[in-house]
């Protein structure tokens, strides 16, 4: 990842709701309908936060008929871990 991409990813992480979404996705792929039940925000705000995470490369979206499933982008998360100075995190 480039420095700019890393900065965008860290910026996306700087929101409690987006961190909550990532924590929910830590358990595996989730449908938006499941995320709505786990993250206490209005549906339009959840869509916004998912878009920010997608654009930062932290999650990927997979269309399944009329549903969209999201999952963590492990490559991006590993790059973020590697970008933090110091010992292994």
ROLUM-525248 format. One record per residue (C-alpha): x, y, z; residue number from 1. Coordinates in pm, 1 decimal. Example, Ala and Ser with C-alpha at 12.3 -4.5 7.8 and 13.67 -1.06 7.14 Angstrom:
BEGIN
<rec east="1230.0" north="-450.0" up="780.0" seq="1"/>
<rec east="1367.0" north="-106.0" up="714.0" seq="2"/>
This chain:
BEGIN
<rec east="0.0" north="0.0" up="0.0" seq="1"/>
<rec east="118.3" north="351.0" up="-70.5" seq="2"/>
<rec east="159.6" north="608.3" up="205.4" seq="3"/>
<rec east="-154.2" north="784.8" up="79.5" seq="4"/>
<rec east="-354.9" north="461.3" up="91.1" seq="5"/>
<rec east="-230.4" north="388.2" up="442.0" seq="6"/>
<rec east="-324.6" north="738.1" up="556.1" seq="7"/>
<rec east="-675.1" north="697.8" up="406.9" seq="8"/>
<rec east="-714.4" north="361.9" up="580.7" seq="9"/>
<rec east="-603.2" north="499.5" up="918.6" seq="10"/>
<rec east="-837.4" north="795.2" up="869.2" seq="11"/>
<rec east="-1125.7" north="555.1" up="803.4" seq="12"/>
<rec east="-1044.4" north="379.1" up="1129.9" seq="13"/>
<rec east="-1077.0" north="703.5" up="1325.5" seq="14"/>
<rec east="-1450.8" north="662.1" up="1378.4" seq="15"/>
<rec east="-1615.5" north="451.9" up="1652.1" seq="16"/>
<rec east="-1895.7" north="331.0" up="1423.9" seq="17"/>
<rec east="-1652.2" north="210.7" up="1158.6" seq="18"/>
<rec east="-1448.5" north="33.7" up="1427.3" seq="19"/>
<rec east="-1769.3" north="-133.3" up="1543.2" seq="20"/>
<rec east="-1841.8" north="-246.2" up="1185.3" seq="21"/>
<rec east="-1490.9" north="-391.4" up="1157.7" seq="22"/>
<rec east="-1535.2" north="-570.5" up="1489.6" seq="23"/>
<rec east="-1860.2" north="-723.0" up="1363.3" seq="24"/>
<rec east="-1687.7" north="-834.5" up="1044.8" seq="25"/>
<rec east="-1410.6" north="-991.7" up="1249.8" seq="26"/>
<rec east="-1644.5" north="-1286.0" up="1295.4" seq="27"/>
<rec east="-1662.5" north="-1342.6" up="920.2" seq="28"/>
<rec east="-1865.0" north="-1230.0" up="621.5" seq="29"/>
<rec east="-2188.0" north="-1049.8" up="709.6" seq="30"/>
<rec east="-2489.6" north="-936.8" up="513.7" seq="31"/>
<rec east="-2590.3" north="-572.7" up="549.0" seq="32"/>
<rec east="-2911.2" north="-693.3" up="714.4" seq="33"/>
<rec east="-2701.3" north="-859.3" up="987.6" seq="34"/>
<rec east="-2481.7" north="-553.0" up="1029.8" seq="35"/>
<rec east="-2793.6" north="-337.6" up="1075.5" seq="36"/>
<rec east="-2881.8" north="-549.1" up="1379.2" seq="37"/>
<rec east="-2529.3" north="-533.6" up="1523.1" seq="38"/>
<rec east="-2444.0" north="-165.4" up="1465.1" seq="39"/>
<rec east="-2681.2" north="87.6" up="1616.9" seq="40"/>
<rec east="-2704.3" north="349.9" up="1339.6" seq="41"/>
<rec east="-2963.3" north="445.3" up="1081.1" seq="42"/>
<rec east="-2945.3" north="237.7" up="759.8" seq="43"/>
<rec east="-2832.7" north="535.8" up="551.0" seq="44"/>
<rec east="-2547.3" north="605.3" up="795.3" seq="45"/>
<rec east="-2444.9" north="239.1" up="792.6" seq="46"/>
<rec east="-2427.0" north="255.5" up="413.1" seq="47"/>
<rec east="-2211.3" north="567.0" up="436.7" seq="48"/>
<rec east="-1969.3" north="405.9" up="682.7" seq="49"/>
<rec east="-1948.1" north="88.6" up="472.4" seq="50"/>
<rec east="-1867.8" north="302.2" up="167.6" seq="51"/>
<rec east="-1587.6" north="479.2" up="356.3" seq="52"/>
<rec east="-1443.7" north="143.1" up="462.8" seq="53"/>
<rec east="-1473.0" north="6.6" up="107.4" seq="54"/>
<rec east="-1303.9" north="311.5" up="-45.2" seq="55"/>
<rec east="-1023.6" north="279.7" up="211.0" seq="56"/>
<rec east="-979.9" north="-82.9" up="105.1" seq="57"/>
<rec east="-1057.3" north="-220.7" up="450.6" seq="58"/>
<rec east="-1365.0" north="-422.6" up="351.7" seq="59"/>
<rec east="-1483.9" north="-590.8" up="35.9" seq="60"/>
<rec east="-1841.3" north="-621.5" up="-86.3" seq="61"/>
<rec east="-1995.0" north="-922.1" up="-258.7" seq="62"/>
<rec east="-2335.4" north="-905.0" up="-423.9" seq="63"/>
<rec east="-2561.7" north="-1202.8" up="-357.1" seq="64"/>
<rec east="-2883.0" north="-1143.8" up="-547.1" seq="65"/>
<rec east="-3035.4" north="-832.6" up="-395.2" seq="66"/>
<rec east="-2818.6" north="-860.8" up="-81.6" seq="67"/>
<rec east="-2465.8" north="-735.7" up="-29.4" seq="68"/>
<rec east="-2224.3" north="-921.7" up="195.6" seq="69"/>
<rec east="-1919.5" north="-752.2" up="346.4" seq="70"/>
<rec east="-1596.6" north="-897.8" up="479.7" seq="71"/>
<rec east="-1262.8" north="-772.9" up="605.0" seq="72"/>
<rec east="-994.5" north="-715.9" up="344.3" seq="73"/>
<rec east="-719.0" north="-910.7" up="517.6" seq="74"/>
<rec east="-443.8" north="-783.5" up="284.9" seq="75"/>
<rec east="-521.3" north="-421.1" up="375.0" seq="76"/>
<rec east="-537.9" north="-498.1" up="744.9" seq="77"/>
<rec east="-200.9" north="-673.5" up="730.7" seq="78"/>
<rec east="-54.9" north="-368.8" up="554.1" seq="79"/>
<rec east="-186.7" north="-147.4" up="834.9" seq="80"/>
<rec east="-31.3" north="-372.6" up="1096.5" seq="81"/>
<rec east="297.8" north="-358.3" up="911.1" seq="82"/>
<rec east="282.9" north="21.7" up="889.8" seq="83"/>
<rec east="275.2" north="63.7" up="1266.8" seq="84"/>
<rec east="631.9" north="120.5" up="1385.2" seq="85"/>
<rec east="777.1" north="-100.9" up="1654.1" seq="86"/>
<rec east="743.2" north="-463.2" up="1737.6" seq="87"/>
<rec east="477.8" north="-690.2" up="1597.4" seq="88"/>
<rec east="129.2" north="-578.9" up="1695.1" seq="89"/>
